[in-house]
Amino acid sequence: MLDINFIRDNQELVKKAARDKQIDEGLIDRLILVDNRRRELVKTIDELRAQRNEAAKERDITQGKEIKLKLQELEPQLKKAADEYQQLMLQVPNLPSSDTPVGRTDEDNQEVEAWGKIPKFDFPVQDHIALGKKLDLIDLEKGVRTAGFRGYYLKKAAAKLHFAVLFYAWQKIIEAGFTPMVPPTILKEFALTGSGHFPFGREDVYQIANPSRLASGEEARESEYLAGTAEPSLLAYFTNTTLRKKDLPVMVAGWTPCYRSEAGSYGKDTQGIYRIHEFAKVEQVVLCQADNQVSDQWLEKMKDISAGILQDFGLPYRVVKVCTGDMGAGKRKMYDIETWMPSRSGYGETHSDSNLTDWQSRRLNIRYLNQKGEKVFVHALNNTVLASPRILIAILENNQQRDGSILIPKVLQDLVGIDKITP
């Protein structure tokens, strides 16, 4: 969410951001019209209320009744205008950084870093589906039978490897100074609106149909949803909080199960465990002072933590700067880390690192007191430390051997309990 006065003063700049992010720029014009109407109604109603108070003092019953009738007519109009204003404000995109490439799809993203040597095999390469079946590590058929489309079972060494990579990432992020948290994954709507997952991306979020119960035994009236990442709940922890500057940066990390309907990716990656409905992820969130230079520095630091884990695993990867059309409405600047996956003969996205400046903190009212004693909205960033089982694709495929075995990365061998998976 942007400040309405900034939007009014910079309409063409905000419209350009909307065009570049493939959002209807007409919403800016609609927003201004609705805001004008809202402001007029607020002014008129405030004046009428003042007149009502004056009439009450003077015991002018006739005028008081006339004003009451006018207010009964105008107050519903104000509520309608205010609701429409709020819905439009939630759709206004953040301004991308000046060095963000303008583009429409992931094909317009720009590679900025690469690490590792892409393996060359002198034997026929198998994908993770074939490896999983041959070594009895992944059962997709029974996964679909049990859970439906995109269902899966991880078994034996793959199950141990799944928890090993997550625990390794968990240790790394704690060592980096982040406060570990186990946040809720059943969320109220405000948390997803605050993070920007609503109204954008609503189709990819599971809504819980069976309402929970209150302490009184009554059904909860608020809708509840399954989180697709720990980001919304980590941010929501600080809702309506005013921090002190000395408290910044706030550095938190969550390890959670994640759920995504993947409705927006119909027809993509329908085989294997690359795109699935449920997985696990270690996510990091930073709240820092409202300075683009400071928050962009944190964006780089967070990226480097994830990249360091991939280097520890010995997995080749590249970093791409995400273009405007692929980055999402709320983001100022964004990197994806893509790890080499032999079966794709290319890289697959495994990490996402984003700077959203104060776009989320305005929605959740997270502020800090600056040196002047002014309340300023913090800048918020988030990054995938590691997600599994997608990362297992890269580990299994890159480390396959001619004899059918798969080598376990050295840093994970103690956690998994073996140094290789054998047929």
LOLO-174695 format. One record per residue (C-alpha): z, y, x; residue number from 1; residue in one letter. Coordinates in steps of 0.05 Angstrom, whole numbers, plus 5000, padded with zeros to 4 digits. Layout:
REM residues N
{c3 Z, c2 Y, c1 X, num NUM, residu a} .
...
END
This chain:
REM residues 423
{c3 5000, c2 5000, c1 5000, num 1, residu m} .
{c3 4982, c2 5069, c1 5026, num 2, residu l} .
{c3 5017, c2 5134, c1 5009, num 3, residu d} .
{c3 4985, c2 5166, c1 4948, num 4, residu i} .
{c3 4983, c2 5235, c1 4979, num 5, residu n} .
{c3 4947, c2 5206, c1 5040, num 6, residu f} .
{c3 4897, c2 5173, c1 4993, num 7, residu i} .
{c3 4885, c2 5238, c1 4955, num 8, residu r} .
{c3 4876, c2 5277, c1 5019, num 9, residu d} .
{c3 4831, c2 5225, c1 5053, num 10, residu n} .
{c3 4790, c2 5196, c1 4996, num 11, residu q} .
{c3 4725, c2 5185, c1 5035, num 12, residu e} .
{c3 4763, c2 5152, c1 5093, num 13, residu l} .
{c3 4798, c2 5104, c1 5045, num 14, residu v} .
{c3 4732, c2 5090, c1 5008, num 15, residu k} .
{c3 4700, c2 5072, c1 5075, num 16, residu k} .
{c3 4757, c2 5023, c1 5089, num 17, residu a} .
{c3 4745, c2 4992, c1 5021, num 18, residu a} .
{c3 4670, c2 4985, c1 5033, num 19, residu r} .
{c3 4681, c2 4955, c1 5102, num 20, residu d} .
{c3 4731, c2 4905, c1 5073, num 21, residu k} .
{c3 4684, c2 4888, c1 5015, num 22, residu q} .
{c3 4730, c2 4918, c1 4963, num 23, residu i} .
{c3 4703, c2 4960, c1 4905, num 24, residu d} .
{c3 4708, c2 5032, c1 4929, num 25, residu e} .
{c3 4705, c2 5054, c1 4856, num 26, residu g} .
{c3 4779, c2 5036, c1 4850, num 27, residu l} .
{c3 4796, c2 5098, c1 4890, num 28, residu i} .
{c3 4763, c2 5143, c1 4839, num 29, residu d} .
{c3 4797, c2 5106, c1 4783, num 30, residu r} .
{c3 4864, c2 5112, c1 4819, num 31, residu l} .
{c3 4856, c2 5188, c1 4827, num 32, residu i} .
{c3 4840, c2 5196, c1 4753, num 33, residu l} .
{c3 4899, c2 5153, c1 4732, num 34, residu v} .
{c3 4945, c2 5189, c1 4780, num 35, residu d} .
{c3 4923, c2 5257, c1 4752, num 36, residu n} .
{c3 4938, c2 5232, c1 4682, num 37, residu r} .
{c3 5005, c2 5204, c1 4705, num 38, residu r} .
{c3 5025, c2 5269, c1 4739, num 39, residu r} .
{c3 5006, c2 5310, c1 4678, num 40, residu e} .
{c3 5048, c2 5265, c1 4633, num 41, residu l} .
{c3 5108, c2 5267, c1 4680, num 42, residu v} .
{c3 5105, c2 5343, c1 4681, num 43, residu k} .
{c3 5098, c2 5349, c1 4605, num 44, residu t} .
{c3 5153, c2 5298, c1 4591, num 45, residu i} .
{c3 5200, c2 5331, c1 4640, num 46, residu d} .
{c3 5188, c2 5399, c1 4607, num 47, residu e} .
{c3 5200, c2 5369, c1 4538, num 48, residu l} .
{c3 5264, c2 5336, c1 4560, num 49, residu r} .
{c3 5288, c2 5403, c1 4588, num 50, residu a} .
{c3 5271, c2 5435, c1 4521, num 51, residu q} .
{c3 5307, c2 5380, c1 4484, num 52, residu r} .
{c3 5370, c2 5392, c1 4525, num 53, residu n} .
{c3 5365, c2 5466, c1 4511, num 54, residu e} .
{c3 5356, c2 5454, c1 4437, num 55, residu a} .
{c3 5417, c2 5409, c1 4437, num 56, residu a} .
{c3 5458, c2 5464, c1 4469, num 57, residu k} .
{c3 5435, c2 5513, c1 4416, num 58, residu e} .
{c3 5443, c2 5460, c1 4361, num 59, residu r} .
{c3 5371, c2 5470, c1 4339, num 60, residu d} .
{c3 5362, c2 5405, c1 4301, num 61, residu i} .
{c3 5292, c2 5421, c1 4276, num 62, residu t} .
{c3 5264, c2 5433, c1 4346, num 63, residu q} .
{c3 5302, c2 5373, c1 4372, num 64, residu g} .
{c3 5267, c2 5328, c1 4322, num 65, residu k} .
{c3 5199, c2 5357, c1 4338, num 66, residu e} .
{c3 5210, c2 5345, c1 4412, num 67, residu i} .
{c3 5235, c2 5274, c1 4399, num 68, residu k} .
{c3 5170, c2 5258, c1 4361, num 69, residu l} .
{c3 5128, c2 5285, c1 4418, num 70, residu k} .
{c3 5167, c2 5244, c1 4469, num 71, residu l} .
{c3 5159, c2 5181, c1 4427, num 72, residu q} .
{c3 5084, c2 5192, c1 4430, num 73, residu e} .
{c3 5079, c2 5210, c1 4504, num 74, residu l} .
{c3 5129, c2 5163, c1 4537, num 75, residu e} .
{c3 5089, c2 5099, c1 4520, num 76, residu p} .
{c3 5027, c2 5135, c1 4548, num 77, residu q} .
{c3 5065, c2 5148, c1 4612, num 78, residu l} .
{c3 5087, c2 5076, c1 4618, num 79, residu k} .
{c3 5015, c2 5053, c1 4608, num 80, residu k} .
{c3 4989, c2 5102, c1 4660, num 81, residu a} .
{c3 5045, c2 5084, c1 4709, num 82, residu a} .
{c3 5030, c2 5009, c1 4702, num 83, residu d} .
{c3 4956, c2 5020, c1 4714, num 84, residu e} .
{c3 4972, c2 5066, c1 4772, num 85, residu y} .
{c3 5016, c2 5013, c1 4804, num 86, residu q} .
{c3 4963, c2 4959, c1 4796, num 87, residu q} .
{c3 4910, c2 5002, c1 4827, num 88, residu l} .
{c3 4955, c2 5023, c1 4885, num 89, residu m} .
{c3 4967, c2 4949, c1 4902, num 90, residu l} .
{c3 4892, c2 4940, c1 4912, num 91, residu q} .
{c3 4880, c2 4999, c1 4959, num 92, residu v} .
{c3 4865, c2 4970, c1 5028, num 93, residu p} .
{c3 4897, c2 4990, c1 5094, num 94, residu n} .
{c3 4854, c2 5028, c1 5144, num 95, residu l} .
{c3 4826, c2 4982, c1 5199, num 96, residu p} .
{c3 4836, c2 5003, c1 5272, num 97, residu s} .
{c3 4779, c2 5040, c1 5306, num 98, residu s} .
{c3 4765, c2 4979, c1 5351, num 99, residu d} .
{c3 4760, c2 4930, c1 5293, num 100, residu t} .
{c3 4688, c2 4905, c1 5287, num 101, residu p} .
{c3 4654, c2 4922, c1 5221, num 102, residu v} .
{c3 4625, c2 4860, c1 5190, num 103, residu g} .
{c3 4622, c2 4815, c1 5129, num 104, residu r} .
{c3 4640, c2 4744, c1 5150, num 105, residu t} .
{c3 4673, c2 4705, c1 5206, num 106, residu d} .
{c3 4604, c2 4703, c1 5240, num 107, residu e} .
{c3 4615, c2 4777, c1 5254, num 108, residu d} .
{c3 4681, c2 4766, c1 5291, num 109, residu n} .
{c3 4680, c2 4782, c1 5365, num 110, residu q} .
{c3 4705, c2 4736, c1 5420, num 111, residu e} .
{c3 4753, c2 4773, c1 5466, num 112, residu v} .
{c3 4785, c2 4717, c1 5506, num 113, residu e} .
{c3 4773, c2 4644, c1 5524, num 114, residu a} .
{c3 4816, c2 4593, c1 5561, num 115, residu w} .
{c3 4809, c2 4522, c1 5584, num 116, residu g} .
{c3 4753, c2 4475, c1 5602, num 117, residu k} .
{c3 4716, c2 4443, c1 5545, num 118, residu i} .
{c3 4718, c2 4368, c1 5556, num 119, residu p} .
{c3 4655, c2 4328, c1 5569, num 120, residu k} .
{c3 4656, c2 4256, c1 5548, num 121, residu f} .
{c3 4615, c2 4199, c1 5578, num 122, residu d} .
{c3 4625, c2 4157, c1 5516, num 123, residu f} .
{c3 4612, c2 4168, c1 5441, num 124, residu p} .
{c3 4662, c2 4218, c1 5414, num 125, residu v} .
{c3 4700, c2 4200, c1 5351, num 126, residu q} .
{c3 4728, c2 4250, c1 5302, num 127, residu d} .
{c3 4801, c2 4251, c1 5281, num 128, residu h} .
{c3 4784, c2 4213, c1 5217, num 129, residu i} .
{c3 4755, c2 4154, c1 5255, num 130, residu a} .
{c3 4810, c2 4157, c1 5308, num 131, residu l} .
{c3 4863, c2 4161, c1 5254, num 132, residu g} .
{c3 4836, c2 4101, c1 5219, num 133, residu k} .
{c3 4824, c2 4059, c1 5281, num 134, residu k} .
{c3 4894, c2 4072, c1 5309, num 135, residu l} .
{c3 4928, c2 4070, c1 5241, num 136, residu d} .
{c3 4952, c2 4142, c1 5247, num 137, residu l} .
{c3 4922, c2 4176, c1 5186, num 138, residu i} .
{c3 4909, c2 4146, c1 5117, num 139, residu d} .
{c3 4866, c2 4191, c1 5075, num 140, residu l} .
{c3 4848, c2 4140, c1 5021, num 141, residu e} .
{c3 4920, c2 4127, c1 5001, num 142, residu k} .
{c3 4935, c2 4201, c1 5009, num 143, residu g} .
{c3 4882, c2 4218, c1 4957, num 144, residu v} .
{c3 4906, c2 4162, c1 4912, num 145, residu r} .
{c3 4977, c2 4189, c1 4915, num 146, residu t} .
{c3 4967, c2 4264, c1 4918, num 147, residu a} .
{c3 4895, c2 4276, c1 4896, num 148, residu g} .
{c3 4840, c2 4314, c1 4933, num 149, residu f} .
{c3 4859, c2 4333, c1 5004, num 150, residu r} .
{c3 4919, c2 4286, c1 5003, num 151, residu g} .
{c3 4938, c2 4249, c1 5067, num 152, residu y} .
{c3 4990, c2 4206, c1 5101, num 153, residu y} .
{c3 5009, c2 4214, c1 5174, num 154, residu l} .
{c3 5035, c2 4150, c1 5205, num 155, residu k} .
{c3 5068, c2 4123, c1 5268, num 156, residu k} .
{c3 5052, c2 4165, c1 5329, num 157, residu a} .
{c3 5016, c2 4218, c1 5288, num 158, residu a} .
{c3 5079, c2 4228, c1 5246, num 159, residu a} .
{c3 5120, c2 4235, c1 5309, num 160, residu k} .
{c3 5068, c2 4281, c1 5341, num 161, residu l} .
{c3 5069, c2 4325, c1 5278, num 162, residu h} .
{c3 5143, c2 4339, c1 5286, num 163, residu f} .
{c3 5139, c2 4343, c1 5361, num 164, residu a} .
{c3 5088, c2 4400, c1 5362, num 165, residu v} .
{c3 5128, c2 4439, c1 5310, num 166, residu l} .
{c3 5194, c2 4429, c1 5346, num 167, residu f} .
{c3 5161, c2 4450, c1 5412, num 168, residu y} .
{c3 5136, c2 4513, c1 5379, num 169, residu a} .
{c3 5204, c2 4525, c1 5347, num 170, residu w} .
{c3 5238, c2 4521, c1 5415, num 171, residu q} .
{c3 5187, c2 4567, c1 5446, num 172, residu k} .
{c3 5195, c2 4621, c1 5393, num 173, residu i} .
{c3 5271, c2 4619, c1 5398, num 174, residu i} .
{c3 5265, c2 4625, c1 5474, num 175, residu e} .
{c3 5222, c2 4686, c1 5463, num 176, residu a} .
{c3 5281, c2 4720, c1 5427, num 177, residu g} .
{c3 5263, c2 4708, c1 5355, num 178, residu f} .
{c3 5319, c2 4694, c1 5305, num 179, residu t} .
{c3 5307, c2 4626, c1 5273, num 180, residu p} .
{c3 5309, c2 4622, c1 5197, num 181, residu m} .
{c3 5297, c2 4568, c1 5145, num 182, residu v} .
{c3 5273, c2 4612, c1 5087, num 183, residu p} .
{c3 5260, c2 4591, c1 5015, num 184, residu p} .
{c3 5191, c2 4566, c1 4996, num 185, residu t} .
{c3 5199, c2 4575, c1 4921, num 186, residu i} .
{c3 5188, c2 4650, c1 4911, num 187, residu l} .
{c3 5191, c2 4702, c1 4857, num 188, residu k} .
{c3 5130, c2 4744, c1 4845, num 189, residu e} .
{c3 5156, c2 4807, c1 4880, num 190, residu f} .
{c3 5157, c2 4771, c1 4947, num 191, residu a} .
{c3 5083, c2 4752, c1 4943, num 192, residu l} .
{c3 5065, c2 4821, c1 4917, num 193, residu t} .
{c3 5105, c2 4852, c1 4973, num 194, residu g} .
{c3 5069, c2 4812, c1 5026, num 195, residu s} .
{c3 5001, c2 4827, c1 4995, num 196, residu g} .
{c3 4986, c2 4756, c1 4974, num 197, residu h} .
{c3 4984, c2 4784, c1 4903, num 198, residu f} .
{c3 4940, c2 4810, c1 4873, num 199, residu p} .
{c3 4894, c2 4786, c1 4929, num 200, residu f} .
{c3 4893, c2 4711, c1 4939, num 201, residu g} .
{c3 4930, c2 4694, c1 4875, num 202, residu r} .
{c3 4882, c2 4636, c1 4863, num 203, residu e} .
{c3 4905, c2 4601, c1 4926, num 204, residu d} .
{c3 4979, c2 4602, c1 4906, num 205, residu v} .
{c3 5011, c2 4547, c1 4866, num 206, residu y} .
{c3 5052, c2 4570, c1 4806, num 207, residu q} .
{c3 5109, c2 4526, c1 4784, num 208, residu i} .
{c3 5099, c2 4505, c1 4712, num 209, residu a} .
{c3 5168, c2 4476, c1 4699, num 210, residu n} .
{c3 5216, c2 4536, c1 4698, num 211, residu p} .
{c3 5281, c2 4532, c1 4736, num 212, residu s} .
{c3 5349, c2 4539, c1 4704, num 213, residu r} .
{c3 5399, c2 4596, c1 4711, num 214, residu l} .
{c3 5473, c2 4585, c1 4722, num 215, residu a} .
{c3 5482, c2 4592, c1 4646, num 216, residu s} .
{c3 5433, c2 4535, c1 4634, num 217, residu g} .
{c3 5379, c2 4581, c1 4606, num 218, residu e} .
{c3 5308, c2 4576, c1 4630, num 219, residu e} .
{c3 5290, c2 4628, c1 4683, num 220, residu a} .
{c3 5242, c2 4679, c1 4654, num 221, residu r} .
{c3 5212, c2 4700, c1 4720, num 222, residu e} .
{c3 5152, c2 4662, c1 4745, num 223, residu s} .
{c3 5161, c2 4623, c1 4810, num 224, residu e} .
{c3 5110, c2 4602, c1 4862, num 225, residu y} .
{c3 5104, c2 4556, c1 4923, num 226, residu l} .
{c3 5096, c2 4594, c1 4988, num 227, residu a} .
{c3 5033, c2 4585, c1 5030, num 228, residu g} .
{c3 5069, c2 4611, c1 5091, num 229, residu t} .
{c3 5139, c2 4635, c1 5111, num 230, residu a} .
{c3 5114, c2 4707, c1 5118, num 231, residu e} .
{c3 5130, c2 4729, c1 5046, num 232, residu p} .
{c3 5201, c2 4702, c1 5046, num 233, residu s} .
{c3 5216, c2 4729, c1 5116, num 234, residu l} .
{c3 5192, c2 4798, c1 5095, num 235, residu l} .
{c3 5228, c2 4794, c1 5027, num 236, residu a} .
{c3 5294, c2 4783, c1 5064, num 237, residu y} .
{c3 5292, c2 4856, c1 5084, num 238, residu f} .
{c3 5272, c2 4884, c1 5015, num 239, residu t} .
{c3 5304, c2 4952, c1 5000, num 240, residu n} .
{c3 5335, c2 4954, c1 5070, num 241, residu t} .
{c3 5342, c2 5016, c1 5113, num 242, residu t} .
{c3 5349, c2 4996, c1 5186, num 243, residu l} .
{c3 5371, c2 5038, c1 5245, num 244, residu r} .
{c3 5321, c2 5053, c1 5300, num 245, residu k} .
{c3 5366, c2 5017, c1 5350, num 246, residu k} .
{c3 5359, c2 4954, c1 5306, num 247, residu d} .
{c3 5284, c2 4952, c1 5320, num 248, residu l} .
{c3 5246, c2 4910, c1 5333, num 249, residu p} .
{c3 5270, c2 4858, c1 5283, num 250, residu v} .
{c3 5243, c2 4791, c1 5306, num 251, residu m} .
{c3 5249, c2 4731, c1 5259, num 252, residu v} .
{c3 5215, c2 4663, c1 5254, num 253, residu a} .
{c3 5213, c2 4611, c1 5199, num 254, residu g} .
{c3 5196, c2 4537, c1 5198, num 255, residu w} .
{c3 5173, c2 4516, c1 5129, num 256, residu t} .
{c3 5129, c2 4469, c1 5089, num 257, residu p} .
{c3 5069, c2 4508, c1 5062, num 258, residu c} .
{c3 5027, c2 4498, c1 5000, num 259, residu y} .
{c3 4957, c2 4525, c1 4985, num 260, residu r} .
{c3 4910, c2 4507, c1 4929, num 261, residu s} .
{c3 4850, c2 4526, c1 4972, num 262, residu e} .
{c3 4813, c2 4546, c1 4909, num 263, residu a} .
{c3 4778, c2 4601, c1 4948, num 264, residu g} .
{c3 4749, c2 4551, c1 4997, num 265, residu s} .
{c3 4714, c2 4505, c1 4948, num 266, residu y} .
{c3 4666, c2 4458, c1 4984, num 267, residu g} .
{c3 4691, c2 4475, c1 5054, num 268, residu k} .
{c3 4719, c2 4422, c1 5101, num 269, residu d} .
{c3 4727, c2 4369, c1 5048, num 270, residu t} .
{c3 4739, c2 4312, c1 5097, num 271, residu q} .
{c3 4799, c2 4300, c1 5142, num 272, residu g} .
{c3 4861, c2 4342, c1 5153, num 273, residu i} .
{c3 4829, c2 4409, c1 5173, num 274, residu y} .
{c3 4837, c2 4441, c1 5104, num 275, residu r} .
{c3 4893, c2 4411, c1 5062, num 276, residu i} .
{c3 4940, c2 4430, c1 5005, num 277, residu h} .
{c3 5006, c2 4420, c1 5042, num 278, residu e} .
{c3 5025, c2 4427, c1 5114, num 279, residu f} .
{c3 5081, c2 4454, c1 5158, num 280, residu a} .
{c3 5083, c2 4518, c1 5199, num 281, residu k} .
{c3 5125, c2 4558, c1 5246, num 282, residu v} .
{c3 5113, c2 4632, c1 5230, num 283, residu e} .
{c3 5138, c2 4695, c1 5265, num 284, residu q} .
{c3 5148, c2 4764, c1 5235, num 285, residu v} .
{c3 5163, c2 4829, c1 5271, num 286, residu v} .
{c3 5187, c2 4895, c1 5242, num 287, residu l} .
{c3 5180, c2 4953, c1 5290, num 288, residu c} .
{c3 5177, c2 5029, c1 5292, num 289, residu q} .
{c3 5121, c2 5064, c1 5255, num 290, residu a} .
{c3 5075, c2 5075, c1 5314, num 291, residu d} .
{c3 5005, c2 5043, c1 5319, num 292, residu n} .
{c3 5011, c2 5037, c1 5394, num 293, residu q} .
{c3 5078, c2 5002, c1 5390, num 294, residu v} .
{c3 5056, c2 4954, c1 5334, num 295, residu s} .
{c3 4990, c2 4938, c1 5369, num 296, residu d} .
{c3 5030, c2 4920, c1 5431, num 297, residu q} .
{c3 5070, c2 4871, c1 5389, num 298, residu w} .
{c3 5005, c2 4843, c1 5362, num 299, residu l} .
{c3 4985, c2 4826, c1 5434, num 300, residu e} .
{c3 5053, c2 4796, c1 5450, num 301, residu k} .
{c3 5053, c2 4751, c1 5389, num 302, residu m} .
{c3 4982, c2 4727, c1 5405, num 303, residu k} .
{c3 5003, c2 4710, c1 5475, num 304, residu d} .
{c3 5061, c2 4667, c1 5450, num 305, residu i} .
{c3 5014, c2 4623, c1 5410, num 306, residu s} .
{c3 4962, c2 4622, c1 5465, num 307, residu a} .
{c3 5016, c2 4600, c1 5514, num 308, residu g} .
{c3 5033, c2 4540, c1 5470, num 309, residu i} .
{c3 4960, c2 4518, c1 5469, num 310, residu l} .
{c3 4958, c2 4525, c1 5545, num 311, residu q} .
{c3 5020, c2 4481, c1 5549, num 312, residu d} .
{c3 4984, c2 4429, c1 5508, num 313, residu f} .
{c3 4922, c2 4436, c1 5552, num 314, residu g} .
{c3 4877, c2 4453, c1 5493, num 315, residu l} .
{c3 4816, c2 4498, c1 5504, num 316, residu p} .
{c3 4815, c2 4557, c1 5457, num 317, residu y} .
{c3 4785, c2 4625, c1 5446, num 318, residu r} .
{c3 4811, c2 4689, c1 5414, num 319, residu v} .
{c3 4768, c2 4728, c1 5366, num 320, residu v} .
{c3 4778, c2 4799, c1 5340, num 321, residu k} .
{c3 4770, c2 4792, c1 5265, num 322, residu v} .
{c3 4719, c2 4837, c1 5230, num 323, residu c} .
{c3 4734, c2 4882, c1 5170, num 324, residu t} .
{c3 4703, c2 4836, c1 5118, num 325, residu g} .
{c3 4742, c2 4775, c1 5142, num 326, residu d} .
{c3 4810, c2 4806, c1 5156, num 327, residu m} .
{c3 4841, c2 4818, c1 5088, num 328, residu g} .
{c3 4859, c2 4882, c1 5051, num 329, residu a} .
{c3 4926, c2 4898, c1 5084, num 330, residu g} .
{c3 4909, c2 4890, c1 5157, num 331, residu k} .
{c3 4898, c2 4943, c1 5209, num 332, residu r} .
{c3 4880, c2 4895, c1 5264, num 333, residu k} .
{c3 4876, c2 4819, c1 5268, num 334, residu m} .
{c3 4863, c2 4763, c1 5317, num 335, residu y} .
{c3 4847, c2 4691, c1 5303, num 336, residu d} .
{c3 4858, c2 4637, c1 5356, num 337, residu i} .
{c3 4808, c2 4581, c1 5350, num 338, residu e} .
{c3 4820, c2 4515, c1 5386, num 339, residu t} .
{c3 4763, c2 4470, c1 5411, num 340, residu w} .
{c3 4751, c2 4410, c1 5366, num 341, residu m} .
{c3 4698, c2 4361, c1 5393, num 342, residu p} .
{c3 4679, c2 4333, c1 5325, num 343, residu s} .
{c3 4659, c2 4404, c1 5303, num 344, residu r} .
{c3 4622, c2 4416, c1 5369, num 345, residu s} .
{c3 4658, c2 4483, c1 5366, num 346, residu g} .
{c3 4723, c2 4519, c1 5354, num 347, residu y} .
{c3 4767, c2 4514, c1 5292, num 348, residu g} .
{c3 4817, c2 4567, c1 5270, num 349, residu e} .
{c3 4888, c2 4546, c1 5285, num 350, residu t} .
{c3 4926, c2 4612, c1 5290, num 351, residu h} .
{c3 4924, c2 4680, c1 5256, num 352, residu s} .
{c3 4957, c2 4744, c1 5284, num 353, residu d} .
{c3 4959, c2 4808, c1 5242, num 354, residu s} .
{c3 4984, c2 4879, c1 5245, num 355, residu n} .
{c3 4993, c2 4908, c1 5174, num 356, residu l} .
{c3 5029, c2 4973, c1 5196, num 357, residu t} .
{c3 5069, c2 5000, c1 5136, num 358, residu d} .
{c3 5024, c2 4969, c1 5082, num 359, residu w} .
{c3 5075, c2 4914, c1 5066, num 360, residu q} .
{c3 5138, c2 4954, c1 5080, num 361, residu s} .
{c3 5119, c2 5006, c1 5028, num 362, residu r} .
{c3 5112, c2 4951, c1 4976, num 363, residu r} .
{c3 5180, c2 4921, c1 4995, num 364, residu l} .
{c3 5215, c2 4987, c1 5012, num 365, residu n} .
{c3 5234, c2 4968, c1 5083, num 366, residu i} .
{c3 5251, c2 5030, c1 5124, num 367, residu r} .
{c3 5289, c2 5055, c1 5184, num 368, residu y} .
{c3 5323, c2 5120, c1 5204, num 369, residu l} .
{c3 5285, c2 5156, c1 5259, num 370, residu n} .
{c3 5315, c2 5203, c1 5310, num 371, residu q} .
{c3 5310, c2 5261, c1 5260, num 372, residu k} .
{c3 5349, c2 5221, c1 5208, num 373, residu g} .
{c3 5286, c2 5213, c1 5166, num 374, residu e} .
{c3 5273, c2 5148, c1 5129, num 375, residu k} .
{c3 5207, c2 5119, c1 5154, num 376, residu v} .
{c3 5172, c2 5055, c1 5133, num 377, residu f} .
{c3 5171, c2 5002, c1 5188, num 378, residu v} .
{c3 5108, c2 4970, c1 5214, num 379, residu h} .
{c3 5104, c2 4895, c1 5198, num 380, residu a} .
{c3 5067, c2 4841, c1 5236, num 381, residu l} .
{c3 5060, c2 4766, c1 5228, num 382, residu n} .
{c3 5032, c2 4709, c1 5269, num 383, residu n} .
{c3 5022, c2 4634, c1 5265, num 384, residu t} .
{c3 5064, c2 4604, c1 5321, num 385, residu v} .
{c3 5037, c2 4535, c1 5304, num 386, residu l} .
{c3 5013, c2 4498, c1 5242, num 387, residu a} .
{c3 5008, c2 4422, c1 5235, num 388, residu s} .
{c3 4974, c2 4375, c1 5222, num 389, residu p} .
{c3 4911, c2 4417, c1 5235, num 390, residu r} .
{c3 4930, c2 4424, c1 5309, num 391, residu i} .
{c3 4932, c2 4348, c1 5313, num 392, residu l} .
{c3 4856, c2 4347, c1 5304, num 393, residu i} .
{c3 4849, c2 4383, c1 5371, num 394, residu a} .
{c3 4902, c2 4340, c1 5406, num 395, residu i} .
{c3 4873, c2 4274, c1 5382, num 396, residu l} .
{c3 4800, c2 4291, c1 5393, num 397, residu e} .
{c3 4806, c2 4326, c1 5460, num 398, residu n} .
{c3 4850, c2 4272, c1 5491, num 399, residu n} .
{c3 4812, c2 4210, c1 5468, num 400, residu q} .
{c3 4796, c2 4160, c1 5523, num 401, residu q} .
{c3 4740, c2 4110, c1 5534, num 402, residu r} .
{c3 4787, c2 4051, c1 5520, num 403, residu d} .
{c3 4804, c2 4079, c1 5452, num 404, residu g} .
{c3 4872, c2 4107, c1 5471, num 405, residu s} .
{c3 4894, c2 4179, c1 5463, num 406, residu i} .
{c3 4935, c2 4215, c1 5516, num 407, residu l} .
{c3 4996, c2 4255, c1 5493, num 408, residu i} .
{c3 5002, c2 4324, c1 5526, num 409, residu p} .
{c3 5055, c2 4320, c1 5580, num 410, residu k} .
{c3 5101, c2 4372, c1 5548, num 411, residu v} .
{c3 5104, c2 4330, c1 5485, num 412, residu l} .
{c3 5114, c2 4261, c1 5515, num 413, residu q} .
{c3 5190, c2 4262, c1 5513, num 414, residu d} .
{c3 5190, c2 4286, c1 5441, num 415, residu l} .
{c3 5140, c2 4234, c1 5419, num 416, residu v} .
{c3 5170, c2 4179, c1 5462, num 417, residu g} .
{c3 5104, c2 4154, c1 5492, num 418, residu i} .
{c3 5052, c2 4181, c1 5540, num 419, residu d} .
{c3 4992, c2 4153, c1 5503, num 420, residu k} .
{c3 4972, c2 4123, c1 5436, num 421, residu i} .
{c3 4940, c2 4056, c1 5447, num 422, residu t} .
{c3 4896, c2 4013, c1 5400, num 423, residu p} .
END
